[in-house]
Amino acid sequence: MATFISHSPAETEWLGERLAGAAARGLVIALSGDLGAGKTQFVRGLARGLGISGRVHSPTFTLVNEYGGGRLKLFHLDLYRLETPEQILSAGIEEYLKPAGVAVIEWAERIADCRLPIADLKNVLIEILNETERKIIYDDFGA
């Protein structure tokens, strides 16, 4: 596990962009953090690092946003509105656990009780330290 202190949204995006360099097909990133922690900023940087130029926004109301045009396709999932293992499983997220690209799951702690098999899983936790600083604890991506 590594730790990075971000002092701005731009630094959070920078870390995502840097880690994207080591991303391989099939990678699933379990992204956790409170509302406003910077999860979507991290995903924006990841997308940029994958060479995706489109606008990245949180899929809170759609569950999944797909982005192409980069080195790998990016699947951005948001489980905020799903509360139970039954809701999560019935939403069909299993197909994104072996992605033909990279999948990022916001509010990933909600899948803990689902016992889903994920081969290449990396965890990223963003903690709010104060108004501008975030502590980001993440698994080694090999970057």
N, C-alpha and C positions, 0 to 999 in steps of 0.2 A: 504494500500500500504506500502511496505517495501522498504528500500534502502540498497544496498550493494556496497561497493567500492572494486573492484577487482584490484589487483596489478600485475596480470599475467594471461596468458591463463589457467594455472593450477587452479588458484582460481576461474575463471569463470566456469571451468568444475566442481570444487568442489560444487559450488552453485547448478548447475544443478543436480548433483548426490544427494545432500541433499534434494532438492525439489521432486525428484523422489520417495522418501519414502512415500509421501502423495498422489501420483498419483493413480487415480482409473480409471477403464474402463470408456470410454466415455469422458475423459478429452481432451479439445482442448486448446493448448497454442498458443496465438497470439504473435509472436516474432518479434520485430521491432528493427531496428538499421541500421546505415549506413554501407556501404561496409567496411569490416575489423574491425567491432566493436567487433566481438567475438560470433556471433550467432551460428556458427557451433560448437565452443568450448562448449557453453552452452548445445547444443544438445548431444554432445559426453558425457558430464557428466551425462545428463539425462538418456541416454542409459545405461551407466555403472550402474547408480543407479537402473535401472530396471532389471539389471542382463544380459544385452545384451553384448556379448563379441566381436561381429564382428566389423569391421572397419566402422566408421561413417564418411561420407563425404557429402558435400552439393549437393543436387539434382538439381542444377541450370539448367542443360541441359536435365534432365529427368522428371522434375516436382515433382515426388514422389519417395522416397526410402522407402522400408519397411524392418524392422528389427524384427526378431523373436528370440526365444530362451531364452527370459527373463520372468519375472513375468507377464508382459503385452507386447503385440506387439506394436511397435513404427512405426508410419507413419510420415515421415519427408518430408514436402512439401516446395517448394521454388517458390514463385510467381514473382520473379525478372523479368522474361521475359514476364509476362502478364501485360498489361497496362490498359485495359478497363474492366468494369464489364462484358461485352459480352464475352471477351476472357476468363475471369475467370470462368464464368458459363459454357461456352462450353467445358472447360477443364475437367469438371466432378468432381470438388472438393467437391461437396455436399455430396458425399458418405463418405468423411473423416470428416465431421462435427459431426457425431455420430459414432465415431470409435469403433471398437471391440478391443480396446486398448487405446493408447494415440496418439494424432495427434499434431504435432508441425508445425505451418505455419510461415515460414520466409517471411518477407515483408508483414505481415498480414494487414498493413494499407491499402493495395490495395483491401481488401474485404469490406471495410467500406461502400462503395456505393452499394454493392450487396444486402444488407438487408437479409442476410441468418440467419436462426434460429440456434443458437448454445446454447445448454442447459448448459453445464459445461465449461465455457470459463474463462481462466486466461490469463492476459496480462503480458508480460515481455518486457521491453524497455531497450536496452543497449546503453548508450551514451559514446562516446569517450571523455575522459578528456585530455589525452595526449598519448604519444607513448606506455606507459605501463599500464595506469590506465583507468578503465571503471566504470561508475556509472550504476548500474543495479537496475531499479525500477520495482518491481513485486507485483502482487496480492498475498494475503495470500493463500498458498497451504494447510495450516493446518499442516505443518511440524514442 
